[in-house]
Amino acid sequence: MNYNSSNLTGFSKYEQNIQIQFLQFK
């Protein structure tokens, strides 16, 4: 993963992934 090229987008996708997994876990 290249954080220098797109740090914000990468972090957004990471956050969305966490939220999706958290909702599925509930």
PQR file with spaces between the fields and no chain letter, atoms N, CA, C, O and H, PARSE charges and radii, in Angstrom:
ATOM       1  N    MET     1       0.849   -1.213    0.000 -0.4000 1.5000
ATOM       2  CA   MET     1       0.000    0.000    0.000 -0.0000 2.0000
ATOM       3  C    MET     1       0.875    1.251    0.000  0.5500 1.7000
ATOM       4  O    MET     1       1.869    1.322    0.723 -0.5500 1.4000
ATOM       5  N    ASN     2       0.506    2.214   -0.798 -0.4000 1.5000
ATOM       6  CA   ASN     2       1.272    3.457   -0.867 -0.0000 2.0000
ATOM       7  C    ASN     2       0.503    4.560   -0.157  0.5500 1.7000
ATOM       8  O    ASN     2      -0.473    5.090   -0.688 -0.5500 1.4000
ATOM       9  H    ASN     2      -0.301    2.156   -1.385  0.4000 1.0000
ATOM      10  N    TYR     3       0.951    4.902    1.048 -0.4000 1.5000
ATOM      11  CA   TYR     3       0.230    5.918    1.829 -0.0000 2.0000
ATOM      12  C    TYR     3       0.524    7.325    1.318  0.5500 1.7000
ATOM      13  O    TYR     3      -0.281    8.238    1.503 -0.5500 1.4000
ATOM      14  H    TYR     3       1.745    4.472    1.478  0.4000 1.0000
ATOM      15  N    ASN     4       1.690    7.501    0.668 -0.4000 1.5000
ATOM      16  CA   ASN     4       2.055    8.832    0.186 -0.0000 2.0000
ATOM      17  C    ASN     4       1.154    9.258   -0.961  0.5500 1.7000
ATOM      18  O    ASN     4       0.795   10.431   -1.062 -0.5500 1.4000
ATOM      19  H    ASN     4       2.344    6.759    0.517  0.4000 1.0000
ATOM      20  N    SER     5       0.784    8.321   -1.828 -0.4000 1.5000
ATOM      21  CA   SER     5      -0.004    8.669   -3.011 -0.0000 2.0000
ATOM      22  C    SER     5      -1.426    9.052   -2.624  0.5500 1.7000
ATOM      23  O    SER     5      -1.931   10.086   -3.060 -0.5500 1.4000
ATOM      24  H    SER     5       1.076    7.368   -1.746  0.4000 1.0000
ATOM      25  N    SER     6      -2.076    8.226   -1.807 -0.4000 1.5000
ATOM      26  CA   SER     6      -3.460    8.555   -1.418 -0.0000 2.0000
ATOM      27  C    SER     6      -3.676    8.138    0.022  0.5500 1.7000
ATOM      28  O    SER     6      -4.175    7.045    0.291 -0.5500 1.4000
ATOM      29  H    SER     6      -1.667    7.385   -1.452  0.4000 1.0000
ATOM      30  N    ASN     7      -3.304    9.002    0.943 -0.4000 1.5000
ATOM      31  CA   ASN     7      -3.405    8.671    2.361 -0.0000 2.0000
ATOM      32  C    ASN     7      -4.859    8.753    2.816  0.5500 1.7000
ATOM      33  O    ASN     7      -5.345    7.872    3.526 -0.5500 1.4000
ATOM      34  H    ASN     7      -2.899    9.890    0.724  0.4000 1.0000
ATOM      35  N    LEU     8      -5.550    9.817    2.403 -0.4000 1.5000
ATOM      36  CA   LEU     8      -6.928   10.016    2.857 -0.0000 2.0000
ATOM      37  C    LEU     8      -7.834    8.916    2.322  0.5500 1.7000
ATOM      38  O    LEU     8      -8.610    8.332    3.079 -0.5500 1.4000
ATOM      39  H    LEU     8      -5.155   10.532    1.826  0.4000 1.0000
ATOM      40  N    THR     9      -7.747    8.628    1.031 -0.4000 1.5000
ATOM      41  CA   THR     9      -8.621    7.609    0.457 -0.0000 2.0000
ATOM      42  C    THR     9      -8.340    6.252    1.081  0.5500 1.7000
ATOM      43  O    THR     9      -9.265    5.501    1.392 -0.5500 1.4000
ATOM      44  H    THR     9      -7.117    9.103    0.416  0.4000 1.0000
ATOM      45  N    GLY    10      -7.058    5.938    1.263 -0.4000 1.5000
ATOM      46  CA   GLY    10      -6.711    4.655    1.870 -0.0000 2.0000
ATOM      47  C    GLY    10      -7.284    4.551    3.268  0.5500 1.7000
ATOM      48  O    GLY    10      -7.807    3.504    3.650 -0.5500 1.4000
ATOM      49  H    GLY    10      -6.306    6.547    1.011  0.4000 1.0000
ATOM      50  N    PHE    11      -7.191    5.627    4.035 -0.4000 1.5000
ATOM      51  CA   PHE    11      -7.705    5.601    5.405 -0.0000 2.0000
ATOM      52  C    PHE    11      -9.223    5.479    5.402  0.5500 1.7000
ATOM      53  O    PHE    11      -9.795    4.782    6.240 -0.5500 1.4000
ATOM      54  H    PHE    11      -6.766    6.477    3.724  0.4000 1.0000
ATOM      55  N    SER    12      -9.881    6.159    4.455 -0.4000 1.5000
ATOM      56  CA   SER    12     -11.342    6.087    4.366 -0.0000 2.0000
ATOM      57  C    SER    12     -11.768    4.650    4.096  0.5500 1.7000
ATOM      58  O    SER    12     -12.681    4.135    4.742 -0.5500 1.4000
ATOM      59  H    SER    12      -9.417    6.726    3.774  0.4000 1.0000
ATOM      60  N    LYS    13     -11.099    4.001    3.133 -0.4000 1.5000
ATOM      61  CA   LYS    13     -11.449    2.616    2.823 -0.0000 2.0000
ATOM      62  C    LYS    13     -11.212    1.740    4.046  0.5500 1.7000
ATOM      63  O    LYS    13     -12.013    0.851    4.335 -0.5500 1.4000
ATOM      64  H    LYS    13     -10.358    4.419    2.608  0.4000 1.0000
ATOM      65  N    TYR    14     -10.121    1.982    4.765 -0.4000 1.5000
ATOM      66  CA   TYR    14      -9.812    1.193    5.960 -0.0000 2.0000
ATOM      67  C    TYR    14     -10.902    1.384    7.009  0.5500 1.7000
ATOM      68  O    TYR    14     -11.340    0.420    7.638 -0.5500 1.4000
ATOM      69  H    TYR    14      -9.471    2.704    4.530  0.4000 1.0000
ATOM      70  N    GLU    15     -11.343    2.637    7.197 -0.4000 1.5000
ATOM      71  CA   GLU    15     -12.399    2.911    8.175 -0.0000 2.0000
ATOM      72  C    GLU    15     -13.688    2.217    7.767  0.5500 1.7000
ATOM      73  O    GLU    15     -14.359    1.614    8.605 -0.5500 1.4000
ATOM      74  H    GLU    15     -10.988    3.419    6.686  0.4000 1.0000
ATOM      75  N    GLN    16     -14.045    2.297    6.483 -0.4000 1.5000
ATOM      76  CA   GLN    16     -15.272    1.655    6.008 -0.0000 2.0000
ATOM      77  C    GLN    16     -15.196    0.155    6.240  0.5500 1.7000
ATOM      78  O    GLN    16     -16.182   -0.461    6.642 -0.5500 1.4000
ATOM      79  H    GLN    16     -13.500    2.787    5.802  0.4000 1.0000
ATOM      80  N    ASN    17     -14.030   -0.439    5.989 -0.4000 1.5000
ATOM      81  CA   ASN    17     -13.859   -1.870    6.201 -0.0000 2.0000
ATOM      82  C    ASN    17     -14.107   -2.216    7.661  0.5500 1.7000
ATOM      83  O    ASN    17     -14.788   -3.197    7.958 -0.5500 1.4000
ATOM      84  H    ASN    17     -13.228    0.062    5.662  0.4000 1.0000
ATOM      85  N    ILE    18     -13.564   -1.427    8.570 -0.4000 1.5000
ATOM      86  CA   ILE    18     -13.737   -1.677   10.009 -0.0000 2.0000
ATOM      87  C    ILE    18     -15.215   -1.575   10.372  0.5500 1.7000
ATOM      88  O    ILE    18     -15.741   -2.426   11.090 -0.5500 1.4000
ATOM      89  H    ILE    18     -13.010   -0.630    8.329  0.4000 1.0000
ATOM      90  N    GLN    19     -15.880   -0.541    9.880 -0.4000 1.5000
ATOM      91  CA   GLN    19     -17.291   -0.351   10.208 -0.0000 2.0000
ATOM      92  C    GLN    19     -18.122   -1.514    9.685  0.5500 1.7000
ATOM      93  O    GLN    19     -19.011   -2.002   10.383 -0.5500 1.4000
ATOM      94  H    GLN    19     -15.453    0.150    9.297  0.4000 1.0000
ATOM      95  N    ILE    20     -17.843   -1.967    8.459 -0.4000 1.5000
ATOM      96  CA   ILE    20     -18.604   -3.081    7.881 -0.0000 2.0000
ATOM      97  C    ILE    20     -18.399   -4.335    8.720  0.5500 1.7000
ATOM      98  O    ILE    20     -19.361   -5.025    9.057 -0.5500 1.4000
ATOM      99  H    ILE    20     -17.121   -1.571    7.891  0.4000 1.0000
ATOM     100  N    GLN    21     -17.132   -4.634    9.060 -0.4000 1.5000
ATOM     101  CA   GLN    21     -16.857   -5.824    9.862 -0.0000 2.0000
ATOM     102  C    GLN    21     -17.531   -5.711   11.226  0.5500 1.7000
ATOM     103  O    GLN    21     -18.038   -6.702   11.752 -0.5500 1.4000
ATOM     104  H    GLN    21     -16.351   -4.074    8.786  0.4000 1.0000
ATOM     105  N    PHE    22     -17.538   -4.508   11.800 -0.4000 1.5000
ATOM     106  CA   PHE    22     -18.143   -4.321   13.117 -0.0000 2.0000
ATOM     107  C    PHE    22     -19.651   -4.554   13.043  0.5500 1.7000
ATOM     108  O    PHE    22     -20.232   -5.180   13.930 -0.5500 1.4000
ATOM     109  H    PHE    22     -17.127   -3.703   11.372  0.4000 1.0000
ATOM     110  N    LEU    23     -20.285   -4.045   11.978 -0.4000 1.5000
ATOM     111  CA   LEU    23     -21.732   -4.229   11.841 -0.0000 2.0000
ATOM     112  C    LEU    23     -22.054   -5.702   11.636  0.5500 1.7000
ATOM     113  O    LEU    23     -23.035   -6.206   12.184 -0.5500 1.4000
ATOM     114  H    LEU    23     -19.813   -3.536   11.258  0.4000 1.0000
ATOM     115  N    GLN    24     -21.229   -6.398   10.846 -0.4000 1.5000
ATOM     116  CA   GLN    24     -21.475   -7.817   10.613 -0.0000 2.0000
ATOM     117  C    GLN    24     -21.267   -8.610   11.902  0.5500 1.7000
ATOM     118  O    GLN    24     -21.938   -9.616   12.129 -0.5500 1.4000
ATOM     119  H    GLN    24     -20.433   -5.989   10.401  0.4000 1.0000
ATOM     120  N    PHE    25     -20.342   -8.158   12.739 -0.4000 1.5000
ATOM     121  CA   PHE    25     -20.034   -8.884   13.972 -0.0000 2.0000
ATOM     122  C    PHE    25     -21.182   -8.771   14.968  0.5500 1.7000
ATOM     123  O    PHE    25     -21.416   -9.691   15.751 -0.5500 1.4000
ATOM     124  H    PHE    25     -19.797   -7.340   12.554  0.4000 1.0000
ATOM     125  N    LYS    26     -21.902   -7.646   14.945 -0.4000 1.5000
ATOM     126  CA   LYS    26     -23.004   -7.457   15.892 -0.0000 2.0000
ATOM     127  C    LYS    26     -24.054   -8.544   15.702  0.5500 1.7000
ATOM     128  O    LYS    26     -25.062   -8.558   16.408 -0.5500 1.4000
ATOM     129  H    LYS    26     -21.712   -6.898   14.309  0.4000 1.0000
